Amino acid sequence: MFLLLAQTGGTGGGFWFPESASTVAPEVDFAFDFITGISIFFFVLIVGVMLWFMFKYRRRGHVPSMVSPTHNTPLEITWTVIPMILVVLIFYIGLRGYVNITTPPENSYEIEAVGQQWFWSFNYPNGATDINILHVPVGRPVKINLRANDVLHALFIPAFRVKMDAVPGRHTELWFEATRVGEFPLYCAEYCGTQHSQMVGKVIVYNQFAFEAKIDELANWLEKVPDEDLHKAGVILYNRCTSCHTVDGSPLIGPSFQETHELFKSGGTRKLADGSAVTVNEDYLRNSIRKPSDQIAASPQGVAYPSSMTPNIADQLGTRGVEAMIQMIMRLDELVDDDGQLIEVKMADIVVEAEEPQ
């Protein structure tokens, strides 16, 4: 019976699991369903026998006490051997799955995943990077090299049945092979601070040709943005800043970009945590991105903001990305609507492809 229950899971998900979209998912589902099936079978068997005994041997009057048996060798062998066989079988299924999940194939495509408060950045061998969106090819093993810049995080992709901690000071890894094209949710599975619940993303699975085109686009799109539209490119890059900086003036982990923009336009100064003040100009903006721990800002109430900005954020952005963010902050009034929200900017609207030579 429990073998039948263990085989009821399919690739489309079900009562216990979301949809299945990787080569390791059926193995994980089988192990879970197998153990669940055993539990259901013995629960029904034991409770059923117990209820039958309660009815059959209920007291119907005074019955003289009888000497209880103290030993039954066949019974003791039975309830020892059967659980032992089941435990060994469960151990084998679990060990086989564990070895498979923790041993990436040698031909895996490698991607670096960096967890930080509160987003994931994914870096590709060709220099491409994206925030909270993992792009992978279908039908090809993908190895994710994990690290954390601040606290403990965990990369969790339910549809692929994989999860691994990203530990500060250590490198960990996981791998999977997607079995179909589509979009699947991605989460941080470790409580990593106040915005932990917002540390979500998605995995997009492409066919091989579309995947290669996508990562090539991610690696080179900023170079194709005209200088006059660089501030609009900052809107696209802003998704790696949303965890700490708002654009509507509301407080968060770091100063609001609206506040910084207004200080820039007015030539005002910003109070720093050490009690000094600095003029908010282009040099200040550039230094704040390149060396975020040099000038820790203080809130309007005089409380120091936490120094949690990613130290190597400038390296992640690149020279042109840093300039895009600076231009965005300086020209923020051109990029927000009447409600103080950023206008939508699509990459295709600002990227200019070079003309083919005649």
Secondary structure, DSSP 4 states (H G I P E B T S, - for coil): -HHHHHT---TT--SSS----BSSHHHHHHHHHHHHHHHHHHHHHHHHHHHHHHHHT---S-----PPP---HHHHHHHHHHHHHHHHHHHHHHHHHHHHHT---TTPEEEEEEEETTEEEEE-TTS-EEESEEEEETTS-EEEEEEESSS-EEEEEGGGTEEEEE-BT--EEEEE-B-S-EEEEEEE-S--STTGGG-EEEEEEE-HHHHHHHHHHHHHGGGGS-GGGHHHHHHHHGGGTTTT--SSS---SS--HHHHHHHHHHT-EEEBTTS-EEE-SHHHHHHHHHSTTTS-BB-TTSPBPP--S-TTHHHHHHHHHHHHHHHHHHTGGGTB-TTSPBPP--HHHH--PPPPP-
